[in-house]
Amino acid sequence: MANRLTKTEIQLLKELAAAGVHGRIIGLTPISSAEVARLVDLQCIKRLRGTKLYVITDRGRQVLVEATMSKDVPD
């Protein structure tokens, strides 16, 4: 992936992956609105229509695997 994910973004993707199809509210996570917007723009996450819940997308799962396998994962 051209843009490296921050540690917070990687953690959010992991949490959303664990939440499954039901998703979760992002406000409970220490992530900035800019990071959320970036993940949405990258099509890694999406908001469930009519809710405050977000879910990880297939693209997000792929990016998460790539990020966690990368040698340059941020500390």
C-alpha positions in Angstrom: 0.0 0.0 0.0 1.4 3.4 -1.0 0.3 5.1 2.2 1.5 3.5 5.5 -1.2 3.1 8.1 -0.7 4.5 11.5 -0.7 2.3 14.6 -4.1 3.6 15.5 -5.5 2.8 12.0 -4.2 -0.7 12.2 -5.7 -1.2 15.6 -9.1 0.1 14.4 -9.0 -2.3 11.4 -8.2 -5.2 13.8 -11.1 -4.2 16.1 -13.5 -3.9 13.2 -12.4 -7.3 11.8 -13.1 -8.8 15.3 -16.5 -7.1 15.4 -17.6 -8.9 12.2 -20.6 -8.0 10.1 -22.3 -6.2 13.0 -19.5 -3.6 13.2 -18.9 -1.2 16.0 -19.1 2.4 17.0 -15.7 4.1 16.3 -16.2 6.9 18.9 -15.1 4.4 21.5 -11.6 4.3 19.9 -8.9 6.9 20.3 -8.7 7.7 16.5 -9.0 11.0 14.9 -11.7 12.0 12.5 -9.0 12.5 9.8 -7.8 8.9 10.2 -11.4 7.6 9.9 -12.0 9.7 6.8 -8.7 8.4 5.3 -9.8 4.8 5.9 -13.2 5.5 4.4 -11.5 7.2 1.4 -9.2 4.1 1.0 -12.3 2.0 1.1 -11.0 0.1 4.1 -14.0 0.8 6.2 -17.6 1.9 5.7 -20.4 3.2 7.8 -23.5 1.1 7.9 -26.4 3.1 6.5 -28.7 4.6 9.1 -26.4 3.8 12.0 -23.3 5.0 13.8 -21.6 1.6 13.2 -18.6 1.0 11.0 -17.5 -2.3 9.4 -14.3 -3.4 7.8 -14.5 -4.0 4.0 -12.8 -6.8 2.0 -10.3 -4.1 0.9 -9.7 -3.3 4.6 -9.0 -6.9 5.4 -6.5 -7.1 2.6 -4.8 -3.9 3.7 -4.7 -5.2 7.3 -3.0 -8.4 6.3 -0.4 -6.4 4.2 0.2 -3.9 7.1 0.7 -6.6 9.7 3.0 -8.6 7.5 5.1 -5.6 6.6 8.4 -5.1 8.2 7.8 -1.4 8.6 4.8 -1.5 10.9 4.8 1.6 13.1 5.6 1.1 16.8 
